[in-house]
């Protein structure tokens, strides 16, 4: 998952990402939703904390001793939601790459104008 740090963000980047106001075009598209603001500006502290815990979850570290059944319900639900979103984003990226590959001309085939 990408990390965002407002301290290292430059003024042009802040403007392009919509840190102070909405951008004219989306800076992100997630699950079909067009986002025109910096993710840091629209995520709650709780959501950011869950996103931080997600990396530990993916590496097999849980906040409480025991297995997944020993974790708080909010934690299990948050990890399920984040995992679903990550899978969706990865699928969207793979689809875009597949389409780019399909749109390329085949090697050895002339694609210029016909006379």
N, C-alpha and C positions, 0 to 999 in steps of 0.2 A: 504494500500500500504506500502511496506517495506521501511524503511528509511536507508540510507547509510551515514556513517560518517567516512571520511578518517582519522580523528584525533584519532579514537578509534580502527582502524584497526591494527592488529599485522603483523609483517613481514611474518610469514608463511601464514597468511590469504591473505595478499597482493599478494604473489606469486601464491597461489591457485586460486585467483580471476582474475588474469591477470591485475594487476594494472600498471605494468611497461612494460609488453610485452604479446603477445598472449599466451594463455594456449594451451597445446597439445589437450585437449578435451574441449567441450563447458561447460561453467559455467552456462548458461541459454539457454533454448529453448523457444522462444516466437513466436507464430504464425508460427511455422515451421522453423524459422530462428535460426540457431545455433550461439550463441554469445560466443566469446572466450576472452572477456575483461570485466573488472569491469564496471557496468552500469554508474558509476560516470564519468568514462573516456570517454564514448561514447555519453553521453547526453549533449546537449547544455545548457547553462544557461537558455534560454527561455523554453526549454522542462522541466528542473527541476522546474522552476517557475510554469509552468502549472500543473505539478504533485503535487506541493504544494497546488495550488488552488483547485485541484480536491477534496481533503479531505473536504474543506469548501463547495464545490458544493454538495457533497454527504450529508452533514449535513444541506443543505438548505440555505446556505449563498452565496449570489451573490456579485460580486465586486461593482456593481452600484445599485442605488435604482431602484425599479420597479421589473418587472418579467423578464423572460428569453428573451423576445422580446426586452427588454431595454438594453441588454448586447451587447458588441462589437461582431462582427461576428467572429473574431479570437478566442474569449473566448468560444463562443458556439461551434465552430468547434473543438477546442482543447478538450473540455469536452466530446463531442460525440466520438472523437477518443479514448480518455482515457477510457471511459465507455465501448466501444467496446472491447478494449484490455483487460480490467479487466474481462469482461464476458468470453472472450476466454480463459484466463488463468485459471479462476475458472472452466470452463468446462473441460479443460485439466486435472486439478487436480482431479476433480470428476471421470473422465474416468480412470485415473491411480488407484485411490482408488477402483473403481468398478472392474478393472482387477485383482488387488491384492486379493480382496474378492473372485472372481471367481476361482482364482488359488489355493486357500486354499483347503485342503481336507475336505470333508464333515464330521461333527462329527459322531462318531460311525462306520465309515467305515474304514476297515483296508486297508492301502495303501502300505504295505511293499511288499517285493519280494514274488513271487509265487514259490512253490516247485514243 
